[in-house]
Every structure is written in C-alpha cells, then in structure tokens.
Amino acid sequence: MRIQHSLSKIEEMEEFLSELEERQTECGNLRQEAEQAENIWKQVYGKYGRKLERIRGSWQQPVTKAEIQQLKQEVFDESIVTRLKRFFGLKEKQLNEYNSLMDRLDFLRDYTNNQVKESETRMDDLKEGLGQTIQDYEDTYRGVYEAYSSAFGAGWEEYHQPEEDKPQVYIGDMTMEITDSPEDEMILKSGLHQAWGSQGILAPCILDLETPVKLGIVYSNDMEKQKASGLVRSIIFQVIRHLPLYQYQFTCLDYKNSGSYLGELRGLEKFVDTYAEGIRTELFKERYQMLTMAATEQQIGETLDFLEWYIDSVSRMLGGTESAAEYNQTAEKKIPHLFFIMDAYPEGLNDGSKKRLGKLLINGSRCGISVIVTMGSAYQAEFEAAIRDAGLKNSDYGLVYCGKDEEELSFDTIRGPFLINDMYERRQSYVDSVMEILNAARNVDNRFESVFDLNAPFGQGDSTKWITVPFTINARGRIGELYLGSHTYYANALLSGSAGSGKSTLLHMLINSMVMNYTPEDVQLWLVDYKLVEFSAYVRNTPPHVKFVGLDRSEEFTFAFLDHMKKELDRRLALFKKENVANITDYKKKFGKDSLARIVIIIDEFHVMTNQIQGTDYTTILEEFLKEARAAGMVCVFSDQVVSTGLRGLTEAGRMQIRTRLAMSNDQMQEIRETLAITAAEEHNIRPMGMGEVTIKRFTESVDADGNKVTQTALDCEKVVYITDEMREYVCQRARETFQAGEAPIIVDGKNRVAADWDVIRDYDRENMRGGNSWLHLGKPSNLERCFCIRLRRNFGQNLISIGEDEELQASVLFHAIASFRLQPERKIYILADENDDIFLKYETQLRRLGNEEDVELITDYGDICRTVCELQQEMYSRRRVQKKQNIMVFWLGMDNMALEFSFYPEQKPESLKAISGSQKKKNPASSLNMMSELDSMFASFFGDDSPAAPAPEPQVPETEEEDEEDILYNATEDIAELVGEGPKRGIHHFLFMPSFLPLKKARFLKLENFLCKIGFQMDEESSVDYFGKRGLTRNLEAGQAAYYDGGKFSRNFLPYKLTDEVMAGKTE
C-alpha cells in the first residue's frame, strides 16, 4: 500500500505551519520593540528637541548580538523620568546627554525596523512555500482522484482498452488532522479544495499491484457490509479499467449468495477465451475465464484445489526468479494478476479449505495472487490469526473497518479515519462495452495457422518491383500487407509499441512471412536486436534467408555494422554502374529475380544505435544510406518502444526517408503521433488499440480535377497475425529443407560465449602476417571481425592487465592467452602465482598440468619467484645489446598478495641472486632461459630422464669458491617494476590479473602507464574511470562481456571463450 508520498507532503505542510507560527511570534516581538524605541525617541525629542541643538557624535555602534541586547536593556529598562533627570545641570552637560541618548535611540529605531522587515520577508517566503506545497498536493490529489476514483460517472459509461499496464488501485483516503489552530485550518482549506475533508487533509491510499495485496474489510451490520461490497466492486472495476486485457483474473468465493454483491459484474463470468494473448494460458488449462464464482462448499473446495495447483505451476515457471512481477519484466508471455476475493469469511470453509487458504496466504504473493476478504467483526480475530500463522507481519496486510458514519484504515503502524472509494451505482453499460470489445477481439481468429495455408509452397513471391509482406488481419478477416522498397513512401519503415503491445510478435511475423514467400536469392534478412532476446532464436534455427544476426549493444558493434551496411551499398552501386542500370528493379529485370537479393534490415531497439552515433561521422553515414539504399535494394525496418528517442538521433533528412509508419498501443499519445507523423488534429482518427493491434499509415495516389497527382494518407487499425514459437520453428525448419543454405550467415552474439576455433585463429594469423609479434586471442569479438586479437609489439607499455571478479571469466582470459601465445614458434611462458590467489586455487590442477609443458613454467614458491625475477632481469639486460626472436610472456596471479609478502623480506638482494642478475656470465646452464637447443638437457636434469640426450655445452661459470647456501628471499618489488617497465621493449611481456581495481593500489610499485593494454569486466563508473582513464567503457557491458582499451580512439568489447578441457590442459593441437 502506498501512502508514504502523501504523508511526506503532509509533514512538509505541517513543518511550514509550525515555522510560520514561530515567525509570527518573533515578528510580533520585534514590532513591539520597534514601537517602544519610536515612543522613547518621540518623548525625548518632544521635551528637548527644540531647546538643544542636535550634534551627531562619533558614538561606537554595537556590532554583536550581545552588545545590541545590552543596549536594549540600557534604553528600554529606564523610565522616562530617569532619563530626563540626566538633563539637570549645565547646558553643556545637557547637550552631551541628549546627543548620546538620541544616537542610541536612532540606532535602535533603525535596527528594530530592519529586523521587522527581515522577519516579514521570511514570513512571506514561508507563506509562498506553504502555498506552493498546498497547490502541488491539491494537483496531485486531483490527478489521483480523477484517474482512479469511481465517482466520475461519465468516465464509466464505456470501456476502452488500456494502452499501458497501470497496476494500481485507489481504495480511498485517510483523513489527516495536522493542526488545532483555526487560522492554520483556514489556510489549508483555502488551498485544498478536493483534497480537504471534514476532518482534515485527505491522503490517497493506493494499492500497488506489482506487490500482491492482502486486504481485510471488516463490517458489523448489513449497512456496513454494503460499504464493504462497494469497495470490492470499486477494486474490480479499477483493475478492468487500468490493466491490459488478459493480464488479470478474478476468483470469487461467496457462500450461498452466488456473488450477488457483484451485481452486473457477474456478467464477466461469461467471458471465456481459449486463445488469450500475451499470458501463460496453460495456467488456466488453455481456457481463460475473466471471472469465476464458487458458491457452494464443494465449489469452494474445488476452487481452492485449483489455486493450489496454480501456485505449484507458477512456482515451477518462476524457477529462481524472485516473483511473478520480476518474471513478467522480461517474459513475452506474462503471468496474470490473480485476485482471490472471499465474501463473508469464513462461511463455506471447512477445516481442509482453511488449510488450503493458509497455503494461499503463504505462497500466493510470489505467484502474483492478491487476497481480498470481507468479514464480520466477530471473525476478525480468527482472520488475523490465520494471517499470523502464515508468517505475515502487520506491514504485509491492511484492514478497513466499515462504520456507520465513517471508516477506519489500519496498515502497518498507520491507523486513522478513512473514506472509502466505493462503487454502489450499477455500471451495466460499462460491463456491456467490455463484453462487446472482448467478443469482437475474440471473433477475429488471427492465429498464423488459421490465416495461412501451411501446405502452400514456399518461395512463390517476386521482389523485382518491391517486397510484399502479409502480416495482419482486419475485423473482416482480410489479410493486410506491408510494402517495402516500392517507392519513396515505402522505402523504410518505423514501428513503435510499448512493452506488452505485441511489437515482438509483429517483427517475427514480418520475418517469417518473407521467409515463406521469397527465395533466399530474392530476399535476404539482416537482423539486429539490441535487446539481445527476440532474434536469438534465429541463431539456433537459422533460415537460409537470414544472412546476418547481431545481438550486441556495444558502440563497437554499431559502428562495425554501419560500415558493413555501407560496404554492401557501395558494392551494389558500383555493380549497377558497371552494368549500366539505375536500380535493383532494372538489374533484376535484366538478369532475373534471383540475380541479386533485396536486403531487409530489421533493427529492434533502434534508439541504441542512434544514441551511439550522435556526434560522430556515422550520423551522416546512416543518413546517406537511407537516401541511397532503396535504389540499391536495401530497406530498413526500425523498431522501438519510444521512437521519439530514436528519431532524435537522426537528422531531419534521415527522418524523411522513413515514410512507412506502424504504431501499436502506447500510453503516450505523443509517441503514437510521432510514430505516425500526424498532427494533434488528426489524433481522432486513431482508435484505441489493444494488445496485438497495429495502426498502419498507408498512402494512396489519385488525380484531381486538374489532372494533378494527389497523395492521401489513411490510418488502418488491424490485428497482427499471431505466430507462436512452434510455428516459427516450423517455418524456419521447412525453409531449410526447401532452399539451399548458401553462404553462411554472419552471427555477432554478444550474449553467448563460444569455444575457440583454433583452425580459424591459425588461418587468421597466417592471413594477417604475425611478423614476429605476440598475438593473443582471448574471445569472440563484438564487431564483425572473425577474431578478437590483441597485438603486442616490442615497445614500452606493451603489457596487459585484466580486472574482474568472476574467476571463470578471468581464467578463460588466462588460459586462452597462454594457448594463443604458444602458437608462435619461439616462445617461453612463466606463470608466477601466489598459492592463495582465487584463480590459482580454483584452477590449480590445470595450471600445474600446464607447468609440465616444455615451454611453460609454473612458479609458486617465493624463493623460486625471487630467483626467476633475477633471471628475467638478466635476460632483459642481455637483450639491451642483442635482441632475440624468442618472445617471453609472464603471467602474474595474486600480485597484491605478492606485494604484501615481499614487504616482509630483506631489501638487500642475496649475493647468489646478484650473481644471476648482475652478470651475464653467471647464468645457470640449467636455467629456464637457456636457448632452445638446451631444452632437452634442462628437462633431463629437472625430471631425471635416463634417456640419452645430446651433450650440452659446458657452462661458462667463473671460477669462484662454492657458494654457501643462503636464503634467496628478498623484496623483489623494485626488480619487478623494472621488468614491467623495460621488459616489453625487450620482448618480455607481462600479463597481470586482479579481482578489482582496489588491490592494484597495494602493488604501488607498479605503474598503470606500463600496462597500456587493459581488460575490464563489469565495474562501477568510478573504478572504470580510474582504471581505463576514460568514461563509459564498462557502463553498458552485458554479463560476461569484457571491454578492452589500449589508449586508442575506440574501445573494443569481447566475450571470453568458453573454457574447454583442451584449453585448460594447455593444448592447442
């Protein structure tokens, strides 16, 4: 129940009144002081003003409040007689006393008058603020009252299908008395007209149906029961008025009375539909009934049995989803609001029924079930006991007490006088109009399998002139068609519709209609879905017509796709120029209908594209494309919920190229007008649309009396042919069986990860000439490239860092970086890991298996890490003079822990390690950095291999005394920093993994500028800016998606490859 907003506004008014009262008191006191100072001044001046010449002296005026207060006491506390006695004596003394006193009085007069003015200004401000708050509250209340109240008879004569889901019900007003002052009450009454009741301010109480309602209505006699029935009727009428058709259902229990209190609403029991749109009809066993009634004990038991089954069914649908409301946010088919209404509790309930009702109270809310119960006052305690037994708290339900003269509402900690928003009058005409619209909608069978012949042959259409797409049916059963590419009026199309309007069904219908009617050589489909949901089905079940599916929201994808569109446009225009034809119609006439396919580009959530291209050159690219594409046989269908947002990103010239307009239901009439490009004066031509209905703006040409062509527009409202998932599956499957597959489609799926295709990666590397650089293939790109590749050059800063909390995604980056690095012929890999690092702990087995490979070393012992750092340092020094072809990659896991661990070690490097890092001649012959020719002997010495091996050259070790064994641990952070800074220039790159940006601060010796290649997963904006040095790079990342940025103009997104056994084993063959 929502009344908090009203209460906060009422509290604001109360605060204004309280402060105003304080200011009035203050102002009265100040006026009194000013009047007192004025009177004293007049008395003194009247006595001596004409006798003594006034001389204004250099009297020091008080500046602090304490000094001013002291002056007041000195002046105000003396009587006039005391003051006048001071003037006895010589004239000079009189004059001095007179001037001193008048100086003080002048100051006090000015000071107190200014204080009065300031106080009056503050009072005026308070009155203005109070007046504005009162006006805002009155406007808000009036809006609620007019939108939801049942008191407006004119608004309840005819039913209009709601254009948006408004899951709210207004049940009445609490009366709030906030002042005892008659003056304050007059102020409130003068500004609050409709929002003022006999006992105070009216606070509207609104039930938010997104959170199912539990409401008890208590009465003591028949007159009060009539009030309870009026409130129940009001709730039912409001639900019908404000929720879309099929999104609600009423289940009523009225023992022996058969719902007599419902009156004309009983007629809704006759509305039964076996084909309800937009809901999970299996919840009603394929038979939707708007209202069901149980009047006998047996019927009540059967109804409660059904509800128990219903709750089990919904719970299975929800799975891990928190509630039906959350499920409905993304589901195409919704779980409807179910209202369980019981009259005269507990009549008709036996012990078994009471237990089932208890289960309903416990589990119903999650499943979208609201419970409304009326009861005699004698049964209130029993009802509240049942509520408590269900584990509900006071904040989970409300009680309305019906009285003789007034009602009372109790909810959570709030209890007070209440005025019911009831409905006693019969609204038969309203119910009749509901039935008329419902029956009319039900009579049009718009099912795909009923409209089209499923056995008809596919591919019989010819798009030489244009594309004809059957997709709607009107009230007379006639199929409506959409024409694409015929002439400028039908070059490109724009579709809008709010959530739940049926927009997705329309898009699917367009796609499948073209798949049925044309060959893949005649019509191609490019599908882009920025919502990542609707078109994903065509990735799994791809008809031959679909040559592109884009499921990605990144800027990188948008720019790449627009480049792809422009490239194809340019290719076609060049082809037409070569063949000396003007457009695709001429080309098809010359070479045949299947010589060059028309391309229909369908983009859902179009505003994402236009928002991303604003302020870039791609705005012009899109505008020029829309101008030229029709002649080249390429047309666009743009779809969005709010088209004004999408159109805002287009130039005026671009908008003019989108003439075909289709609008579905929307709560904002401005959106419908914007979509159809009509004026407010033409709005009356739009009839109310329900779910699945579309208004199409069509053009007709005629010749007037003077022989001039006249173009006229018409708005046709039709019902979209409804195609189910099963029918879409059938159409796509049959298309694959009928037509040859042709060229493989381009799939850009920013939602689903894939396993690495190493054959494709090797081909990519060969074709693009690696040139001795290190290339890393970490995942699937968001653009149209075959591979996402990071190219590391031998230069400063060419290190990588990856930040993300998900160990599996980080491990994917790690293992695929290793695997792709091993594709180069001369390489060496080091994995330096803290054994408590999360990635290491989770993938230790795979990492240790990798460490057994010839070209990979896994090092976890800190002494060995220190030694390896020195060996790498020595290798780096040696490469200053002579570079080597071999590339080295060092992977660091748990660097934050390492930094802390190193801080406990001596700063001085041990002598044995100085010998390694300080002189090239002190290189260990069994070191991991021996040349490739020494690898066999190295592994023999490591693993005790007895097999013959080629003799290794004698180690060049200076003749020194045998070194004593010593602890080789030391604080290696400075050496690591040097390696990271200079290493990539010498072909020794580093790849650092961190769970978040914060641990990186522990490793203060590392400079972020030495890691130009940055990978990041979802993170907050502040961390993203600190890490990447640029805003917005991770803002729109989907789950599992990574952003890559190396300081260039654009970032790139990718989905890390799936981890496979092959990759985790470190194998690439």
Secondary structure as UniProt FT lines:
FT   HELIX           4..48
FT   TURN            49..51
FT   HELIX           65..76
FT   HELIX           80..85
FT   TURN            86..87
FT   HELIX           91..148
FT   HELIX           153..156
FT   STRAND          168..176
FT   HELIX           182..191
FT   TURN            194..195
FT   STRAND          196..197
FT   TURN            198..199
FT   STRAND          200..208
FT   TURN            209..210
FT   STRAND          214..219
FT   HELIX           222..242
FT   TURN            245..246
FT   STRAND          248..254
FT   TURN            255..259
FT   HELIX           260..270
FT   STRAND          272..273
FT   HELIX           281..284
FT   TURN            285..286
FT   STRAND          288..289
FT   STRAND          291..294
FT   HELIX           297..318
FT   TURN            319..320
FT   HELIX           324..330
FT   STRAND          337..345
FT   TURN            346..348
FT   HELIX           351..363
FT   HELIX           365..367
FT   STRAND          369..376
FT   HELIX           377..379
FT   HELIX           380..389
FT   TURN            390..391
FT   HELIX           394..396
FT   STRAND          398..401
FT   STRAND          407..411
FT   TURN            412..413
FT   STRAND          414..420
FT   HELIX           428..443
FT   HELIX           448..451
FT   TURN            454..455
FT   STRAND          467..473
FT   TURN            475..476
FT   STRAND          479..484
FT   HELIX           488..490
FT   STRAND          493..496
FT   TURN            499..500
FT   HELIX           503..517
FT   TURN            520..522
FT   STRAND          523..529
FT   TURN            530..531
FT   HELIX           534..536
FT   HELIX           537..540
FT   TURN            544..545
FT   STRAND          546..551
FT   HELIX           555..579
FT   HELIX           584..591
FT   TURN            593..594
FT   STRAND          598..604
FT   HELIX           606..613
FT   TURN            614..615
FT   HELIX           618..628
FT   TURN            629..633
FT   STRAND          634..640
FT   HELIX           643..648
FT   HELIX           652..655
FT   TURN            656..657
FT   STRAND          660..664
FT   HELIX           669..676
FT   HELIX           680..685
FT   TURN            691..692
FT   STRAND          693..703
FT   TURN            705..706
FT   STRAND          709..720
FT   HELIX           725..738
FT   STRAND          746..749
FT   HELIX           758..767
FT   TURN            768..769
FT   TURN            771..772
FT   STRAND          774..781
FT   STRAND          788..792
FT   TURN            796..797
FT   STRAND          800..803
FT   HELIX           807..821
FT   TURN            822..823
FT   STRAND          827..833
FT   TURN            835..836
FT   HELIX           838..842
FT   HELIX           844..851
FT   TURN            854..855
FT   STRAND          856..859
FT   HELIX           862..881
FT   STRAND          887..893
FT   HELIX           895..902
FT   TURN            903..904
FT   HELIX           911..918
FT   HELIX           920..922
FT   TURN            925..926
FT   TURN            928..929
FT   HELIX           932..934
FT   HELIX           935..943
FT   HELIX           973..982
FT   HELIX           983..986
FT   STRAND          988..994
FT   HELIX           997..1000
FT   TURN            1001..1002
FT   TURN            1004..1005
FT   HELIX           1008..1010
FT   STRAND          1013..1016
FT   HELIX           1021..1028
FT   TURN            1031..1036
FT   TURN            1039..1040
FT   STRAND          1042..1045
FT   STRAND          1052..1056
FT   HELIX           1061..1064
FT   TURN            1065..1066
//
